[in-house]
Amino acid sequence: MRAKAAAIAVAILGCGAPSTAPESTPGENAAQESSVEIFSWWTAGGELEGLQALFDHFQRTNQDIRIENAVVEGGGGVNAQSELATRMGNADPPDSFQVHAGEELHSSWVAGGALEPVTWLFDEQGWREVFPSGLLDTLYRDGELWAVPLNIHRANVLWYNREVFAAASLSPPESWQDVLEAAPALQESGVIPIALGSEYAWTVTQWFETLLLAELGVAGYRGLWSGSTDWRGAGVTRALETLRALLPLVDPEHAALAWDEAAQRVADGRAGMMVMGDWAAGYFSSQRLELGLDIGWLPAPGTAGAFQMLSDTFSLPRGAPHRDNAVRWLIACGSVEGQDAFNPLKGSIPARLDADRTLYGEYAQTALRDFAQDEIVPSLTHGAAAAPAWASAIEAVLTEFERELDVSAASEALGKACSNAGRC
C-alpha cells in the first residue's frame, strides 16, 4: 500500500528522463533559503530518538540551516506514503524523503523521473568504497545511483520476553512447531502467545515473508521474485497452512494495534513473543528494557542463516525547493558520524562498512555478524523484493486470508498476482 501510493505519484508526476549531471553542488548558491524539509515516517520509540540524533549531527555541521521535520505518523509508513504521493503529484516535493532501497525506490520514483541521480555525490564523497557492493546494487538503475543508504534492517527476527518464557519453563522456539507447542503453557499463565499489531496490513505480510523463507529456503525464496518458484506450489501452501495454524494464537485486539503497541505487549509481559523487524530493538531499548536480559531474540523460526534485508535511504527529488541544503542532508546521512548517531538508537546497523562497531549494543553486534556471514535475501514488505503493485496485491491476498483462512483460495490468488506482475 505504501509503495503503491508512491507509484501513483510518479504516474501523475510524469517527469522526463533524469539527468546524469548534478544541477548544483553544495555552496554554489549561498543565498539559498536556510531550511531543509526532511520527510519520513519515524515516530515510534527508537525511531524518534534515532532521527533526532541524526538531526543533531546535521545541525552541528550545518548551523545555518533550519530543519523542517515533515514526519507523518501512522502505519509504519502507510500514511506517509499516501501524503507523499499527493505532494509529488502536486509538484510539491520535500527536499528529501525516506524510501526503501530496491524495487520501491526504482518502480515508485526512479522509473517516473521523480529523482535526481546522486552518482556524482557517491564519487565526490568516496562512498563506493564504504558501502557493501550488494547494497549498492539495490540503488543502481540505468548506470546511476539514486539514493543514499542510512541503515540496514533485518525483517526476520522473533522477539520474546525472557521472564515470561522462564516462568513458563520454555526455551526460545527454533521452529514454528515449537511455537505451537509452547502456546498452551503461555495461555495457562494468562499470556497471549504471539503479539500482532495488524491495524495496518503490512505486519501480516512481513510475518508471511518469514514463513515463506522458512519453508522455501534461500534459493526457493529468491525464486519467488525471479519466477523460478511456483506461487501455487507446495512450499507456499505450507507457509499458508502454518500461518493459518498460528493466527488463533495472536492478540485478540490485533486489528486495533499498531506494530509498536503490539511490541509493548511483549515488553510488559502480556504477550510472549512477536515477529518484527529489528526496529523493535530500538523500541524495546526506548522502553528502558535491556536486550539480552529482558528481551531475547533469534532469527524467525526456520530462517537461521538468512538475513531478510531492507535499507532506509534518502533521495534527492527533482525540483527540491532547497536543493543545496538537501545535498548537505544527504552528506550527513551518508557520513560515518551520521550513521553512528542514528543507528544505535534506531535498532538498525550502519550501511557503511567502516562504522564504529563499539557504539552498538548486544543485538546490533549479532546483526552485524549475521549480515557479514548470512545469505542476504530481500524483504517483500519493505520494498526490496517486489514492485509496489505486486507487493500490494500480495498484501491484499493476505488481508483476505486473515479473515477467511482459505489456503486454496489464497494460493490461487498469490499465483494470479504473480502472473499479473509478469513474473510467472
Secondary structure, 3 states (H helix, E strand, C coil): CHHHHHHHHHHHHCCCCCCCCCCCCCCCCCCCCCEEEEEECCCCCCHHHHHHHHHHHHHHHCCCCEEEEEECCCHHHHHHHHHHHHHHHCCCCCCEEEEECCHHHHHHHHCCCCECCCHHHHHHHCHHHCCCHHHHHCCEECCEECCEECEEEECCEEEEEHHHHHHCCCCCCCCHHHHHHHHHHHHHCCCEEECCCCCCCHHHHHHHHHHHHHHHHHHHHHHHHHCCCCCCCHHHHHHHHHHHHHHHHECCCHHHCCHHHHHHHHHCCCEEEEECCCHHHHHHHHCCCCECCCEEEEECCCCCCEEEEECEEECCECCCCCHHHHHHHHHHHHCHHHHHHHHHHHCCEECCCCCCHHHCCHHHHHHHHHHHHCEEEECCCCCCCCCHHHHHHHHHHHHHHHHHCCHHHHHHHHHHHHHHCCCC
